[in-house]
């Protein structure tokens, strides 16, 4: 393979997008995660500290959420569009590999039979047969 070719491991890129989505989901669920362990933390000061962290983390989390969601969307778009182009090119290649129909077969344009490239129209009544 030549060095000037573009190679994108689509399965890995698709996996990357799914992982980004998972990270975004977990970022969104931190409050619920902290709440689920409140009783296990013992001292109320730990719970208060986590609530304080959670409330102050909203701005930063929002920025990270936005950036990760954007990356996830871009990765999914790249995968979708490259697969679409690949499918279109495969279809075009398959069509180009089909044997070409011979001139004069039904559905084929008439071939010029006069000098100058003009086609000759059938004579009037030629399609009626002998009468």
C-alpha positions in Angstrom: 0.0 0.0 0.0 1.3 3.5 -0.9 2.1 6.0 1.8 -0.2 8.6 0.2 -3.4 6.7 0.9 -5.9 7.4 3.7 -6.6 4.5 6.0 -9.2 4.9 8.8 -9.9 2.0 11.0 -13.7 2.5 11.1 -14.4 -0.1 13.7 -12.0 1.5 16.1 -13.4 5.0 15.3 -16.9 3.7 15.9 -15.8 2.1 19.2 -14.2 5.5 20.2 -17.5 7.3 19.5 -19.4 4.8 21.7 -16.8 5.2 24.5 -17.2 9.0 24.3 -21.0 8.6 24.6 -20.5 6.4 27.7 -18.2 9.0 29.3 -20.8 11.7 28.6 -23.5 9.5 30.2 -21.4 8.9 33.3 -20.6 12.6 33.6 -24.3 13.3 33.6 -24.9 10.6 36.2 -22.3 11.7 38.9 -25.0 13.3 41.1 -27.0 10.0 41.1 -23.8 8.0 41.7 -22.9 10.2 44.7 -26.4 10.0 46.1 -26.4 6.2 45.9 -23.5 6.0 48.4 -24.5 8.7 50.9 -25.4 6.2 53.6 -22.1 4.4 53.2 -20.0 7.5 53.7 -20.5 7.7 57.4 -19.8 11.3 58.4 -22.1 13.9 56.9 -19.2 16.2 56.1 -18.1 13.8 53.3 -21.6 14.0 51.8 -21.5 17.8 52.1 -18.1 17.9 50.4 -19.3 15.8 47.5 -22.4 18.0 47.1 -20.1 21.0 47.1 -17.9 19.4 44.5 -20.9 18.4 42.4 -22.4 21.9 42.4 -19.0 23.6 41.5 -18.3 21.0 38.9 -21.4 21.8 36.8 -19.7 24.5 34.7 -16.7 22.4 33.9 -18.7 19.3 33.3 -21.0 21.2 30.9 -18.0 22.3 28.9 -16.5 18.8 28.8 -20.0 17.4 28.0 -20.3 19.7 25.1 -16.8 18.9 23.7 -17.1 15.1 24.2 -20.6 15.1 22.6 -19.2 17.1 19.6 -16.4 14.6 19.2 -18.8 11.7 19.4 -21.0 13.2 16.8 -18.0 13.9 14.5 -16.7 10.4 14.8 -20.1 8.9 14.1 -20.5 11.2 11.0 -17.1 10.2 9.7 -17.9 6.5 10.0 -21.3 6.9 8.4 -20.1 9.0 5.5 -17.1 6.8 4.7 -19.2 3.7 4.8 -21.7 5.4 2.5 -18.9 6.4 0.0 -17.5 2.9 0.2 -20.9 1.4 -0.6 -21.4 3.8 -3.5 -18.0 3.1 -4.9 -18.6 -0.7 -4.6 -21.9 -0.3 -6.4 -20.3 1.7 -9.2 -17.5 -0.8 -9.5 -19.9 -3.7 -9.7 -21.9 -1.9 -12.4 -18.8 -1.2 -14.4 -17.8 -4.9 -14.3 -21.0 -6.0 -15.9 -20.6 -6.9 -19.5 -21.6 -4.1 -21.9 -24.7 -4.8 -24.1 -23.9 -5.0 -27.8 -25.3 -2.3 -30.1 -28.5 -3.2 -31.8 -29.8 -5.1 -28.7 -33.1 -3.8 -27.3 -32.6 -0.7 -25.2 -29.4 0.2 -27.0 -29.0 3.4 -29.1 -28.9 3.0 -32.9 -25.5 3.0 -34.5 -24.6 5.4 -37.2 -24.7 3.7 -40.6 -24.2 6.7 -42.8 -21.1 8.7 -43.4 -21.0 11.7 -41.1 -22.3 9.8 -38.1 -26.1 10.3 -38.8 -28.4 7.4 -38.1 -30.7 6.2 -40.8 -34.4 6.2 -39.9 -36.3 3.1 -40.8 -38.1 3.2 -44.1 -41.8 4.0 -43.8 -43.8 0.8 -43.3 -40.6 -1.3 -42.7 -41.9 -2.5 -39.4 -45.1 -3.9 -40.9 -43.5 -6.8 -42.7 -44.5 -7.9 -46.2 -48.1 -7.3 -47.2 
